[in-house]
Amino acid sequence: MEKLPNCPKCNSEYTYEDGNLLVCPECGYEWTTESENNIEESEKVVRDANGNVLSDGDSVTVIKDLKVKGTSLVVKIGTKVKSIRLVEGDHDIDCKIEGFGAMKLKSEFVKKV
């Protein structure tokens, strides 16, 4: 049996075929295999913890205390980060934090200012 792709909207793995459409039972999203190929080719959208779309140059605020790997330092909740740069990978934000220097953050731990 062919492995069906995850839902492009909610990333559910329980998709099924209905004629020429693919359907997600969890969120109800329907799409065709042609639109799926277009989604993969389009640019990845990075969203903050509240679902706001982030872009290069935005300012964000840290919403959770984050331990800095390899040190005893902690980036405190409420720390403002200016001029972020979006990158590919697990940690999708590249930035400089005052007092810490260059840092990579996950978008799920920040909110747009």
N, C-alpha and C positions, 0 to 999 in steps of 0.2 A: 504494500500500500504506500502511496506517495505521501510524503510528509507535507502537510499544509503549512503555510506561513502563519506566524503570529499576527494578531490584529494590529494594524498600523496605528490605531487610535489609542487602545488601552493595553496593548502588548499581551493580550490573553492568548494562551496556547490552544484553547478549545474551539478553534474555527472549524467550519464545515462548508461543504459545497452545496449550493442550491441552484441547479441549472448552470449558468455560466458565471454566477456570482459567488463570492466567498462571503460568509456571514459570521459575525461574532455573537454568540449567545449572551455574553456578559454585558456588552454595551449596546448591542443592536446595530452596529455599524456594518454596512454592506459595501463591497468594492469588487472590481473586476481584476483579473490578473494583469491587464494592461496598466491600470491605474497604480497597481502595486509597484510595477517596474518604474513608473514615473516618480513615485514617492522615494524609492531607493536612490534615484539619480539626483533628486533635489537636495538642496542644502539642509543639513540637520538643524532643527530649531532647538535652542537651549532655553529652558524656562527656569525661573526661580522657584522657591518653595511655595509661593502663592499662585503659580501658573502664569506669571507675567513673562513675556518674551524678552530675553536679554540680548543686547548687541554690544559690539566693541565700543568702548568709551563710556559705558554706563557706570553709575555709582551704585554700590550695593552696601547692605548692612548685614553683618553676621548674625544669625538668629540662634546660635547654639555655641557654647564654649567648645573650642576645638583644640585638642592637644597637637602640638607640633612634633611630628615624628622625629625621633633621634635626639630630642632635647626635653628639658623639663618645662619649657615655655607653653603658655596657653593663650590662644587668641580668644579674648573675652566676647561674650554676647554684646551686641550693640556697636562693635567696632566697624567704623565706616571705611570702605575701600573705594578709592576713586580710580577711574580710567582702567576698567578691566579689559582684558583681551580674551576672546573665546578661542579655544583650541580643541583639537580632537583628543579623545581618550576618556578615561574614567574621571579624572579631575579635569573638568572642562573649562575652568577659568584660570587664567594666568594674571597675576597682579603683583603689586608691591604694597606691603602693609608697613606703615610707619612703626619703627621699633623692631620689626621682624625681617624686613627685606623682601626679596622675591619669594613668591609663594604660589602654589597651585591649590585651588579650592574646588569642591564639588558644588554645582549649582543648587542642589537640594538643601544646602545649609546657608543660603543667602536670600535676601529679599531686595528687590529693586527699590531705590530711594526715589 
